[in-house]
Amino acid sequence: MSAMSGLAALLEARISTRAFRDTPVSQKTVEDLLNLARQAPSGGNLQPWRVHVVSGTARQAVIDAVQAVQQEHPLGEPDPEYRIYPKPLAEPWRTRRYECGETVYAAAGIAREDKMGRLVHVAGNFQFWNAPVGLFIGLHKDMEPGQWSDLGMFIQTFLLAATEAGLGTCAQEAWSIYPRTVKTAIGMPEDHTLFCGIALGHADLNADVNQARTSRAGLDEIAVFDGF
Ligand SMILES: Cc1cc2nc3c(=O)[nH]c(=O)nc-3n(C[C@H](O)[C@H](O)[C@H](O)COP(=O)(O)O)c2cc1C
């Protein structure tokens, strides 16, 4: 895969990759990407992010650990650390979420009524979509909403750096529904909230699911201009 640069091109090229080749990614490569990501800004320069990177047997250990609890808790551990979405999710966000799901399922060729197909697809989250490297992003439980926003800056910087390096990524909140299991498997301290995982590797460019392209709300929906 060829590397690219130029911010506009990178922003265009970064997508959530949900099928990877098993070509390995070295620790040095991940270190290089994290060295770029740590340039992200943060309020008060707290740099509140904590990252655990797994590959090889460590990656397999967390996959196995989650698989072992999934039988009993298919929808996640009973007491999650945070709610991924508001409940209920109001408009317009509900429709955006729905359309995102439909876009991905349509690309993967999974029909609306194929409940089992959808379950199997979602389960791919807990294999890092076959990516050889997984990252887990944690935040100390003392932290406030401002520091959650800092995590977002860090993650997006990482995703763009990986894109520039010719690698695919998928941010994965899915892992957060098994916080205790994941944190135990990777050694993340209990006083940290597990925010999300990130799958990292070489995208399988031919995979149907990777042809999915999500849309974005227009500026008229998200911005207000005044006084120009
Ligand atoms: C913090 C975060 C968590 C996400 N969690 C998941 C996830 O668990 N599983 C998944 O398939 N996609 C996940 N996504 C991907 C989003 O669905 C995706 O970013 C969005 O639909 C826009 O599509 P794009 O990334 O291809 O541009 C996540 C994205 C972010 C930013």
The ligand as a MOL file (V3000), in Angstrom:
LIG
                    3D

  0  0  0     0  0            999 V3000
M  V30 BEGIN CTAB
M  V30 COUNTS 31 33 0 0 0
M  V30 BEGIN ATOM
M  V30 1 C -14.4140 6.5440 19.2020 0
M  V30 2 C -14.9470 5.6880 18.0800 0
M  V30 3 C -15.3840 4.4100 18.3410 0
M  V30 4 C -15.8370 3.5850 17.3100 0
M  V30 5 N -16.2340 2.2970 17.5960 0
M  V30 6 C -16.5240 1.4520 16.5860 0
M  V30 7 C -16.7620 0.0840 16.8550 0
M  V30 8 O -16.7630 -0.3800 17.9840 0
M  V30 9 N -17.0040 -0.7460 15.7970 0
M  V30 10 C -17.0110 -0.2760 14.5020 0
M  V30 11 O -17.2280 -1.0850 13.5950 0
M  V30 12 N -16.8020 1.0220 14.2210 0
M  V30 13 C -16.5310 1.8930 15.2320 0
M  V30 14 N -16.2580 3.2080 14.9620 0
M  V30 15 C -16.2540 3.6780 13.5650 0
M  V30 16 C -17.4150 4.6050 13.2360 0
M  V30 17 O -18.5700 3.8650 12.9990 0
M  V30 18 C -16.9890 5.4310 12.0230 0
M  V30 19 O -15.9100 6.2530 12.3590 0
M  V30 20 C -18.0880 6.2940 11.4320 0
M  V30 21 O -19.1710 5.5150 11.0050 0
M  V30 22 C -17.5700 7.1280 10.2500 0
M  V30 23 O -17.0420 6.2640 9.2550 0
M  V30 24 P -15.5310 6.3320 8.7920 0
M  V30 25 O -14.6550 6.1320 10.0150 0
M  V30 26 O -15.3660 5.1960 7.8300 0
M  V30 27 O -15.2920 7.6730 8.1910 0
M  V30 28 C -15.8530 4.0620 15.9820 0
M  V30 29 C -15.4050 5.3600 15.7270 0
M  V30 30 C -14.9630 6.1690 16.7470 0
M  V30 31 C -14.4660 7.5530 16.4410 0
M  V30 END ATOM
M  V30 BEGIN BOND
M  V30 1 1 1 2
M  V30 2 1 2 3
M  V30 3 2 2 30
M  V30 4 2 3 4
M  V30 5 1 4 5
M  V30 6 1 4 28
M  V30 7 2 5 6
M  V30 8 1 6 7
M  V30 9 1 6 13
M  V30 10 2 7 8
M  V30 11 1 7 9
M  V30 12 1 9 10
M  V30 13 2 10 11
M  V30 14 1 10 12
M  V30 15 2 12 13
M  V30 16 1 13 14
M  V30 17 1 14 15
M  V30 18 1 14 28
M  V30 19 1 15 16
M  V30 20 1 16 17
M  V30 21 1 16 18
M  V30 22 1 18 19
M  V30 23 1 18 20
M  V30 24 1 20 21
M  V30 25 1 20 22
M  V30 26 1 22 23
M  V30 27 1 23 24
M  V30 28 2 24 25
M  V30 29 1 24 26
M  V30 30 1 24 27
M  V30 31 2 28 29
M  V30 32 1 29 30
M  V30 33 1 30 31
M  V30 END BOND
M  V30 END CTAB
M  END
